[in-house]
C-alpha cells in the first residue's frame, strides 16, 4: 500500500499593528482667563537713581483671540519709592515765597495702575510660550508723600514735606515687557515677565517723568471659551 505525503505549511506570524503617536494638543486656547500678579517695583527718574523697591499687587483679565494674539486689562496697586534731585522736581509756583530749594526729594506714592496691553506669542510649544507685550497704563494717585531735604545751614524753610493726591493721569505711561508662560494643569499657567514702564507725561506733585521696572510674576486661570 502507498501512503499519501503529508504537507505541512508554515505561516509567518503577522507583526502587531502599531499606531503612530498623536501630537499633543496645546493647552493654550482661545477664550477668557484671569490672573493674579505680584512684583517688586523699582521706580526712578534716571537709570542711575535706583532706590529700595516698592511692590505691585493686582489682578488682570485676558482674552485670547487666536493662537498668538490676546488683549489684557487689569488693576494693580503699586507702591512707588524713588528719589529726585532738586532740579528734577518742579517746585510749585504757589510756594515761591520760599526762596531756598531742596537739594533732593524722597517720595513714597501709592498708585492704582490700570494697564491696557496687547500680547503677541512669538514662540509656541505644547505647554510653554514666549511672548512680548505692550500698551498703555493710566495712573490713579491714591496717596503721595514727599520729604524735602535741604543743604546744611539752610534758613527760612517753610516746606519740609507734602502729603496728598494730585488726581489721575490717563494713558500717560507706555508699557513694554517680554515673558515666559508655562502650563501646569488643564486650566492653570505660571508666568514670569520682566517689564519697563516709561512716561509720556509728567506725573505727581513734582511733575516728574517717573519710570518703573520689575519682574511681574503671575498665576493664570483659564475660564473657558466664549
Buried (B, 14 or more C-beta within 10 A) or exposed (E): EEEEEEEEEEEEEEEEEEEEEEEEEBBBEEBBBBBBBBBBBBBBBEEEBEBEBBBBEBEBBBBBEEEBBBBBEBBBBBBBBBBBEBEBBEBEEEEEEBEBBBBBBBBBBBBBBBBBBBBEBEEEBEEBBEBBBEBBBBBBBEEBBBBBEBEEEEEEEEBEEBEEBBEEBEBBBBBBBBBBBEBEEEEBBBBBBBBBBEBEEEBBBBBBBBBBBBBBBBBBEBBEEE
